[in-house]
């Protein structure tokens, strides 16, 4: 009899705990609208298209002949550059398996372009590699749809996709290089651009909140560079931005 009673008590406690677990997350699944905040780790790079004569040395007609500022190029590349972002999330539950999300984020993430020149360097002040940072402080305004699986205890998986409008906040003073020598010219972003993005994530429910680790890729639709005549923009026809983002959402 005591064994049966013990088994009954254990089953009752398990069932009570299981039922309580279904309500974890502060009842967020029963709300039409909810909000939260996010922290992001970002890795970005530029996909580059080069002009036909991209290898040609850059020349300045104001200099004595031959007037070269740089040597002949051997390669141009954009290695991944890391940054971070902080933001908010506003979520609207459309159905039990579909949400609409707006996640404005302030992003700090410079991009890098490396220019490798033929050796030995003659005009590049003794160096065969010049690295240029594309300075960027950006407000991202993504709008997406979140397709969710059914909740299993305190866990569910989801996919997300949508569009992102980005605005560069780099000040004019920060990118003002009018008085700079050609070899010291800066590379600049366009003020705004549009990207598409897609990713996967997981909702993990705790007693009073929900945490969602998310992995997302984004890709700009068009060229994001501001084209000016200088040794670093002349070789590049266009550049599109690729982002990998790992986010932690707390709602």
ZAKEBA-103459 format. One record per residue (C-alpha): x, y, z; residue in three letters; residue number from 1; chain. Coordinates in nm, 2 decimals. Example, Ala and Ser with C-alpha at 12.3 -4.5 7.8 and 13.67 -1.06 7.14 Angstrom:
2
<rec u="1.23" v="-0.45" w="0.78" r="ALA" k="1" c="A"/>
<rec u="1.37" v="-0.11" w="0.71" r="SER" k="2" c="A"/>
//
This chain:
251
<rec u="0.00" v="0.00" w="0.00" r="UNK" k="1" c="A"/>
<rec u="0.28" v="0.24" w="0.09" r="UNK" k="2" c="A"/>
<rec u="0.45" v="0.17" w="-0.24" r="UNK" k="3" c="A"/>
<rec u="0.13" v="0.26" w="-0.43" r="UNK" k="4" c="A"/>
<rec u="0.09" v="0.57" w="-0.23" r="UNK" k="5" c="A"/>
<rec u="0.45" v="0.68" w="-0.29" r="UNK" k="6" c="A"/>
<rec u="0.41" v="0.61" w="-0.66" r="UNK" k="7" c="A"/>
<rec u="0.09" v="0.81" w="-0.67" r="UNK" k="8" c="A"/>
<rec u="0.25" v="1.11" w="-0.49" r="UNK" k="9" c="A"/>
<rec u="0.55" v="1.10" w="-0.73" r="UNK" k="10" c="A"/>
<rec u="0.31" v="1.09" w="-1.04" r="UNK" k="11" c="A"/>
<rec u="0.11" v="1.38" w="-0.89" r="UNK" k="12" c="A"/>
<rec u="0.42" v="1.59" w="-0.83" r="UNK" k="13" c="A"/>
<rec u="0.55" v="1.52" w="-1.18" r="UNK" k="14" c="A"/>
<rec u="0.21" v="1.61" w="-1.34" r="UNK" k="15" c="A"/>
<rec u="0.19" v="1.93" w="-1.13" r="UNK" k="16" c="A"/>
<rec u="0.54" v="2.03" w="-1.23" r="UNK" k="17" c="A"/>
<rec u="0.47" v="1.95" w="-1.60" r="UNK" k="18" c="A"/>
<rec u="0.15" v="2.16" w="-1.59" r="UNK" k="19" c="A"/>
<rec u="0.33" v="2.45" w="-1.42" r="UNK" k="20" c="A"/>
<rec u="0.61" v="2.42" w="-1.68" r="UNK" k="21" c="A"/>
<rec u="0.35" v="2.48" w="-1.96" r="UNK" k="22" c="A"/>
<rec u="0.28" v="2.82" w="-1.81" r="UNK" k="23" c="A"/>
<rec u="0.65" v="2.93" w="-1.78" r="UNK" k="24" c="A"/>
<rec u="0.74" v="3.24" w="-1.97" r="UNK" k="25" c="A"/>
<rec u="0.51" v="3.46" w="-1.77" r="UNK" k="26" c="A"/>
<rec u="0.21" v="3.36" w="-1.99" r="UNK" k="27" c="A"/>
<rec u="0.37" v="3.52" w="-2.29" r="UNK" k="28" c="A"/>
<rec u="0.20" v="3.28" w="-2.53" r="UNK" k="29" c="A"/>
<rec u="-0.14" v="3.41" w="-2.43" r="UNK" k="30" c="A"/>
<rec u="-0.05" v="3.78" w="-2.51" r="UNK" k="31" c="A"/>
<rec u="-0.13" v="3.94" w="-2.84" r="UNK" k="32" c="A"/>
<rec u="0.16" v="4.18" w="-2.81" r="UNK" k="33" c="A"/>
<rec u="0.48" v="4.16" w="-2.62" r="UNK" k="34" c="A"/>
<rec u="0.82" v="4.33" w="-2.61" r="UNK" k="35" c="A"/>
<rec u="1.18" v="4.27" w="-2.51" r="UNK" k="36" c="A"/>
<rec u="1.54" v="4.35" w="-2.58" r="UNK" k="37" c="A"/>
<rec u="1.83" v="4.19" w="-2.75" r="UNK" k="38" c="A"/>
<rec u="2.21" v="4.17" w="-2.76" r="UNK" k="39" c="A"/>
<rec u="2.39" v="4.08" w="-3.09" r="UNK" k="40" c="A"/>
<rec u="2.72" v="3.95" w="-3.20" r="UNK" k="41" c="A"/>
<rec u="2.78" v="4.04" w="-3.56" r="UNK" k="42" c="A"/>
<rec u="3.03" v="3.93" w="-3.82" r="UNK" k="43" c="A"/>
<rec u="3.03" v="4.12" w="-4.15" r="UNK" k="44" c="A"/>
<rec u="3.21" v="4.12" w="-4.48" r="UNK" k="45" c="A"/>
<rec u="3.18" v="4.29" w="-4.82" r="UNK" k="46" c="A"/>
<rec u="3.13" v="4.09" w="-5.14" r="UNK" k="47" c="A"/>
<rec u="3.34" v="4.28" w="-5.40" r="UNK" k="48" c="A"/>
<rec u="3.30" v="4.32" w="-5.77" r="UNK" k="49" c="A"/>
<rec u="3.61" v="4.47" w="-5.94" r="UNK" k="50" c="A"/>
<rec u="3.65" v="4.69" w="-6.24" r="UNK" k="51" c="A"/>
<rec u="3.82" v="4.56" w="-6.55" r="UNK" k="52" c="A"/>
<rec u="4.13" v="4.76" w="-6.49" r="UNK" k="53" c="A"/>
<rec u="4.14" v="4.71" w="-6.11" r="UNK" k="54" c="A"/>
<rec u="4.50" v="4.62" w="-6.11" r="UNK" k="55" c="A"/>
<rec u="4.62" v="4.95" w="-6.26" r="UNK" k="56" c="A"/>
<rec u="4.83" v="5.18" w="-6.03" r="UNK" k="57" c="A"/>
<rec u="4.65" v="5.50" w="-5.92" r="UNK" k="58" c="A"/>
<rec u="4.80" v="5.81" w="-6.06" r="UNK" k="59" c="A"/>
<rec u="4.76" v="6.18" w="-5.96" r="UNK" k="60" c="A"/>
<rec u="4.80" v="6.43" w="-6.24" r="UNK" k="61" c="A"/>
<rec u="4.91" v="6.70" w="-5.99" r="UNK" k="62" c="A"/>
<rec u="5.23" v="6.49" w="-5.91" r="UNK" k="63" c="A"/>
<rec u="5.55" v="6.49" w="-6.12" r="UNK" k="64" c="A"/>
<rec u="5.56" v="6.22" w="-6.39" r="UNK" k="65" c="A"/>
<rec u="5.49" v="5.93" w="-6.37" r="UNK" k="66" c="A"/>
<rec u="5.25" v="6.06" w="-6.09" r="UNK" k="67" c="A"/>
<rec u="5.18" v="5.72" w="-5.93" r="UNK" k="68" c="A"/>
<rec u="5.03" v="5.71" w="-5.58" r="UNK" k="69" c="A"/>
<rec u="5.01" v="5.33" w="-5.55" r="UNK" k="70" c="A"/>
<rec u="5.18" v="5.03" w="-5.71" r="UNK" k="71" c="A"/>
<rec u="5.00" v="4.77" w="-5.92" r="UNK" k="72" c="A"/>
<rec u="4.74" v="4.57" w="-5.73" r="UNK" k="73" c="A"/>
<rec u="4.78" v="4.20" w="-5.67" r="UNK" k="74" c="A"/>
<rec u="4.45" v="4.14" w="-5.49" r="UNK" k="75" c="A"/>
<rec u="4.16" v="4.30" w="-5.30" r="UNK" k="76" c="A"/>
<rec u="3.97" v="4.12" w="-5.03" r="UNK" k="77" c="A"/>
<rec u="3.73" v="4.19" w="-4.74" r="UNK" k="78" c="A"/>
<rec u="3.80" v="3.97" w="-4.43" r="UNK" k="79" c="A"/>
<rec u="3.53" v="3.92" w="-4.17" r="UNK" k="80" c="A"/>
<rec u="3.50" v="4.20" w="-3.92" r="UNK" k="81" c="A"/>
<rec u="3.32" v="4.16" w="-3.58" r="UNK" k="82" c="A"/>
<rec u="3.09" v="4.40" w="-3.40" r="UNK" k="83" c="A"/>
<rec u="2.80" v="4.41" w="-3.17" r="UNK" k="84" c="A"/>
<rec u="2.45" v="4.55" w="-3.15" r="UNK" k="85" c="A"/>
<rec u="2.18" v="4.63" w="-2.88" r="UNK" k="86" c="A"/>
<rec u="1.81" v="4.66" w="-2.96" r="UNK" k="87" c="A"/>
<rec u="1.45" v="4.61" w="-2.88" r="UNK" k="88" c="A"/>
<rec u="1.19" v="4.37" w="-3.01" r="UNK" k="89" c="A"/>
<rec u="0.81" v="4.43" w="-3.05" r="UNK" k="90" c="A"/>
<rec u="0.63" v="4.11" w="-3.13" r="UNK" k="91" c="A"/>
<rec u="0.27" v="4.06" w="-3.25" r="UNK" k="92" c="A"/>
<rec u="0.12" v="3.71" w="-3.23" r="UNK" k="93" c="A"/>
<rec u="-0.08" v="3.66" w="-3.55" r="UNK" k="94" c="A"/>
<rec u="-0.17" v="3.29" w="-3.49" r="UNK" k="95" c="A"/>
<rec u="-0.04" v="3.02" w="-3.26" r="UNK" k="96" c="A"/>
<rec u="0.24" v="2.94" w="-3.50" r="UNK" k="97" c="A"/>
<rec u="0.31" v="3.28" w="-3.67" r="UNK" k="98" c="A"/>
<rec u="0.44" v="3.61" w="-3.53" r="UNK" k="99" c="A"/>
<rec u="0.52" v="3.95" w="-3.69" r="UNK" k="100" c="A"/>
<rec u="0.83" v="4.11" w="-3.54" r="UNK" k="101" c="A"/>
<rec u="1.00" v="4.45" w="-3.54" r="UNK" k="102" c="A"/>
<rec u="1.35" v="4.46" w="-3.40" r="UNK" k="103" c="A"/>
<rec u="1.52" v="4.80" w="-3.42" r="UNK" k="104" c="A"/>
<rec u="1.89" v="4.77" w="-3.33" r="UNK" k="105" c="A"/>
<rec u="2.19" v="5.01" w="-3.29" r="UNK" k="106" c="A"/>
<rec u="2.49" v="4.83" w="-3.46" r="UNK" k="107" c="A"/>
<rec u="2.86" v="4.91" w="-3.41" r="UNK" k="108" c="A"/>
<rec u="3.04" v="4.72" w="-3.69" r="UNK" k="109" c="A"/>
<rec u="3.32" v="4.86" w="-3.91" r="UNK" k="110" c="A"/>
<rec u="3.40" v="4.68" w="-4.23" r="UNK" k="111" c="A"/>
<rec u="3.75" v="4.61" w="-4.37" r="UNK" k="112" c="A"/>
<rec u="3.90" v="4.60" w="-4.72" r="UNK" k="113" c="A"/>
<rec u="4.26" v="4.49" w="-4.77" r="UNK" k="114" c="A"/>
<rec u="4.46" v="4.60" w="-5.08" r="UNK" k="115" c="A"/>
<rec u="4.76" v="4.38" w="-5.16" r="UNK" k="116" c="A"/>
<rec u="5.01" v="4.53" w="-5.40" r="UNK" k="117" c="A"/>
<rec u="5.29" v="4.38" w="-5.61" r="UNK" k="118" c="A"/>
<rec u="5.63" v="4.35" w="-5.45" r="UNK" k="119" c="A"/>
<rec u="5.87" v="4.52" w="-5.40" r="UNK" k="120" c="A"/>
<rec u="5.66" v="4.83" w="-5.32" r="UNK" k="121" c="A"/>
<rec u="5.79" v="5.15" w="-5.48" r="UNK" k="122" c="A"/>
<rec u="5.51" v="5.41" w="-5.44" r="UNK" k="123" c="A"/>
<rec u="5.32" v="5.27" w="-5.14" r="UNK" k="124" c="A"/>
<rec u="5.56" v="5.42" w="-4.88" r="UNK" k="125" c="A"/>
<rec u="5.74" v="5.09" w="-4.85" r="UNK" k="126" c="A"/>
<rec u="5.43" v="4.87" w="-4.77" r="UNK" k="127" c="A"/>
<rec u="5.28" v="4.60" w="-5.00" r="UNK" k="128" c="A"/>
<rec u="4.94" v="4.59" w="-4.80" r="UNK" k="129" c="A"/>
<rec u="4.70" v="4.87" w="-4.71" r="UNK" k="130" c="A"/>
<rec u="4.40" v="4.80" w="-4.49" r="UNK" k="131" c="A"/>
<rec u="4.10" v="5.04" w="-4.50" r="UNK" k="132" c="A"/>
<rec u="3.82" v="5.04" w="-4.25" r="UNK" k="133" c="A"/>
<rec u="3.47" v="5.14" w="-4.36" r="UNK" k="134" c="A"/>
<rec u="3.35" v="5.32" w="-4.05" r="UNK" k="135" c="A"/>
<rec u="2.99" v="5.24" w="-3.97" r="UNK" k="136" c="A"/>
<rec u="2.75" v="5.31" w="-3.69" r="UNK" k="137" c="A"/>
<rec u="2.41" v="5.19" w="-3.81" r="UNK" k="138" c="A"/>
<rec u="2.05" v="5.18" w="-3.71" r="UNK" k="139" c="A"/>
<rec u="1.89" v="4.86" w="-3.84" r="UNK" k="140" c="A"/>
<rec u="1.51" v="4.84" w="-3.88" r="UNK" k="141" c="A"/>
<rec u="1.42" v="4.48" w="-3.95" r="UNK" k="142" c="A"/>
<rec u="1.06" v="4.36" w="-4.01" r="UNK" k="143" c="A"/>
<rec u="1.01" v="3.99" w="-4.02" r="UNK" k="144" c="A"/>
<rec u="0.77" v="3.69" w="-3.99" r="UNK" k="145" c="A"/>
<rec u="0.85" v="3.42" w="-3.73" r="UNK" k="146" c="A"/>
<rec u="0.72" v="3.07" w="-3.81" r="UNK" k="147" c="A"/>
<rec u="0.71" v="2.87" w="-3.49" r="UNK" k="148" c="A"/>
<rec u="0.68" v="2.50" w="-3.41" r="UNK" k="149" c="A"/>
<rec u="0.43" v="2.38" w="-3.15" r="UNK" k="150" c="A"/>
<rec u="0.56" v="2.43" w="-2.80" r="UNK" k="151" c="A"/>
<rec u="0.72" v="2.12" w="-2.64" r="UNK" k="152" c="A"/>
<rec u="0.73" v="2.17" w="-2.27" r="UNK" k="153" c="A"/>
<rec u="0.95" v="2.48" w="-2.24" r="UNK" k="154" c="A"/>
<rec u="1.10" v="2.48" w="-2.58" r="UNK" k="155" c="A"/>
<rec u="1.01" v="2.55" w="-2.94" r="UNK" k="156" c="A"/>
<rec u="1.20" v="2.61" w="-3.27" r="UNK" k="157" c="A"/>
<rec u="1.13" v="2.87" w="-3.53" r="UNK" k="158" c="A"/>
<rec u="1.24" v="3.01" w="-3.86" r="UNK" k="159" c="A"/>
<rec u="1.24" v="3.38" w="-3.94" r="UNK" k="160" c="A"/>
<rec u="1.27" v="3.59" w="-4.26" r="UNK" k="161" c="A"/>
<rec u="1.21" v="3.94" w="-4.37" r="UNK" k="162" c="A"/>
<rec u="1.35" v="4.28" w="-4.48" r="UNK" k="163" c="A"/>
<rec u="1.59" v="4.52" w="-4.31" r="UNK" k="164" c="A"/>
<rec u="1.63" v="4.89" w="-4.37" r="UNK" k="165" c="A"/>
<rec u="1.97" v="5.03" w="-4.25" r="UNK" k="166" c="A"/>
<rec u="2.07" v="5.39" w="-4.19" r="UNK" k="167" c="A"/>
<rec u="2.43" v="5.49" w="-4.14" r="UNK" k="168" c="A"/>
<rec u="2.48" v="5.74" w="-3.86" r="UNK" k="169" c="A"/>
<rec u="2.85" v="5.82" w="-3.93" r="UNK" k="170" c="A"/>
<rec u="2.89" v="6.20" w="-3.90" r="UNK" k="171" c="A"/>
<rec u="3.01" v="6.42" w="-4.18" r="UNK" k="172" c="A"/>
<rec u="3.30" v="6.53" w="-3.97" r="UNK" k="173" c="A"/>
<rec u="3.41" v="6.17" w="-3.91" r="UNK" k="174" c="A"/>
<rec u="3.42" v="6.10" w="-4.28" r="UNK" k="175" c="A"/>
<rec u="3.54" v="6.44" w="-4.40" r="UNK" k="176" c="A"/>
<rec u="3.86" v="6.37" w="-4.60" r="UNK" k="177" c="A"/>
<rec u="3.86" v="6.66" w="-4.85" r="UNK" k="178" c="A"/>
<rec u="4.20" v="6.79" w="-4.74" r="UNK" k="179" c="A"/>
<rec u="4.36" v="6.44" w="-4.72" r="UNK" k="180" c="A"/>
<rec u="4.63" v="6.32" w="-4.95" r="UNK" k="181" c="A"/>
<rec u="4.51" v="6.05" w="-5.20" r="UNK" k="182" c="A"/>
<rec u="4.68" v="5.77" w="-5.01" r="UNK" k="183" c="A"/>
<rec u="4.49" v="5.88" w="-4.69" r="UNK" k="184" c="A"/>
<rec u="4.14" v="5.90" w="-4.85" r="UNK" k="185" c="A"/>
<rec u="3.86" v="5.72" w="-4.67" r="UNK" k="186" c="A"/>
<rec u="3.61" v="5.46" w="-4.79" r="UNK" k="187" c="A"/>
<rec u="3.25" v="5.55" w="-4.72" r="UNK" k="188" c="A"/>
<rec u="2.91" v="5.39" w="-4.70" r="UNK" k="189" c="A"/>
<rec u="2.59" v="5.51" w="-4.86" r="UNK" k="190" c="A"/>
<rec u="2.36" v="5.67" w="-4.60" r="UNK" k="191" c="A"/>
<rec u="2.09" v="5.39" w="-4.63" r="UNK" k="192" c="A"/>
<rec u="2.03" v="5.06" w="-4.79" r="UNK" k="193" c="A"/>
<rec u="1.79" v="4.76" w="-4.79" r="UNK" k="194" c="A"/>
<rec u="1.87" v="4.40" w="-4.71" r="UNK" k="195" c="A"/>
<rec u="1.69" v="4.07" w="-4.70" r="UNK" k="196" c="A"/>
<rec u="1.75" v="3.82" w="-4.42" r="UNK" k="197" c="A"/>
<rec u="1.66" v="3.47" w="-4.29" r="UNK" k="198" c="A"/>
<rec u="1.75" v="3.26" w="-3.99" r="UNK" k="199" c="A"/>
<rec u="1.66" v="3.00" w="-3.73" r="UNK" k="200" c="A"/>
<rec u="1.62" v="3.02" w="-3.36" r="UNK" k="201" c="A"/>
<rec u="1.48" v="2.86" w="-3.04" r="UNK" k="202" c="A"/>
<rec u="1.24" v="2.98" w="-2.78" r="UNK" k="203" c="A"/>
<rec u="1.35" v="2.87" w="-2.43" r="UNK" k="204" c="A"/>
<rec u="1.09" v="2.94" w="-2.16" r="UNK" k="205" c="A"/>
<rec u="1.20" v="3.03" w="-1.80" r="UNK" k="206" c="A"/>
<rec u="0.96" v="3.09" w="-1.51" r="UNK" k="207" c="A"/>
<rec u="0.91" v="3.47" w="-1.58" r="UNK" k="208" c="A"/>
<rec u="1.06" v="3.53" w="-1.92" r="UNK" k="209" c="A"/>
<rec u="1.15" v="3.38" w="-2.26" r="UNK" k="210" c="A"/>
<rec u="1.51" v="3.37" w="-2.40" r="UNK" k="211" c="A"/>
<rec u="1.56" v="3.31" w="-2.77" r="UNK" k="212" c="A"/>
<rec u="1.91" v="3.24" w="-2.92" r="UNK" k="213" c="A"/>
<rec u="1.89" v="3.32" w="-3.30" r="UNK" k="214" c="A"/>
<rec u="2.12" v="3.27" w="-3.59" r="UNK" k="215" c="A"/>
<rec u="2.06" v="3.50" w="-3.89" r="UNK" k="216" c="A"/>
<rec u="2.21" v="3.58" w="-4.23" r="UNK" k="217" c="A"/>
<rec u="2.14" v="3.91" w="-4.42" r="UNK" k="218" c="A"/>
<rec u="2.25" v="4.03" w="-4.76" r="UNK" k="219" c="A"/>
<rec u="2.21" v="4.38" w="-4.91" r="UNK" k="220" c="A"/>
<rec u="2.01" v="4.41" w="-5.23" r="UNK" k="221" c="A"/>
<rec u="2.24" v="4.67" w="-5.39" r="UNK" k="222" c="A"/>
<rec u="2.58" v="4.83" w="-5.38" r="UNK" k="223" c="A"/>
<rec u="2.63" v="5.00" w="-5.04" r="UNK" k="224" c="A"/>
<rec u="2.95" v="5.20" w="-5.12" r="UNK" k="225" c="A"/>
<rec u="2.97" v="5.57" w="-5.19" r="UNK" k="226" c="A"/>
<rec u="3.19" v="5.59" w="-5.51" r="UNK" k="227" c="A"/>
<rec u="3.45" v="5.87" w="-5.51" r="UNK" k="228" c="A"/>
<rec u="3.77" v="5.89" w="-5.72" r="UNK" k="229" c="A"/>
<rec u="4.06" v="5.77" w="-5.50" r="UNK" k="230" c="A"/>
<rec u="4.31" v="5.49" w="-5.49" r="UNK" k="231" c="A"/>
<rec u="4.07" v="5.26" w="-5.30" r="UNK" k="232" c="A"/>
<rec u="3.74" v="5.31" w="-5.47" r="UNK" k="233" c="A"/>
<rec u="3.85" v="5.33" w="-5.83" r="UNK" k="234" c="A"/>
<rec u="3.93" v="4.95" w="-5.85" r="UNK" k="235" c="A"/>
<rec u="3.58" v="4.85" w="-5.70" r="UNK" k="236" c="A"/>
<rec u="3.28" v="4.84" w="-5.92" r="UNK" k="237" c="A"/>
<rec u="3.03" v="4.76" w="-5.64" r="UNK" k="238" c="A"/>
<rec u="3.02" v="4.60" w="-5.30" r="UNK" k="239" c="A"/>
<rec u="2.73" v="4.42" w="-5.12" r="UNK" k="240" c="A"/>
<rec u="2.72" v="4.37" w="-4.75" r="UNK" k="241" c="A"/>
<rec u="2.69" v="4.02" w="-4.59" r="UNK" k="242" c="A"/>
<rec u="2.60" v="3.99" w="-4.22" r="UNK" k="243" c="A"/>
<rec u="2.61" v="3.69" w="-3.99" r="UNK" k="244" c="A"/>
<rec u="2.43" v="3.77" w="-3.66" r="UNK" k="245" c="A"/>
<rec u="2.39" v="3.58" w="-3.34" r="UNK" k="246" c="A"/>
<rec u="2.13" v="3.73" w="-3.12" r="UNK" k="247" c="A"/>
<rec u="2.00" v="3.67" w="-2.77" r="UNK" k="248" c="A"/>
<rec u="1.64" v="3.80" w="-2.73" r="UNK" k="249" c="A"/>
<rec u="1.48" v="3.84" w="-2.38" r="UNK" k="250" c="A"/>
<rec u="1.10" v="3.88" w="-2.38" r="UNK" k="251" c="A"/>
//
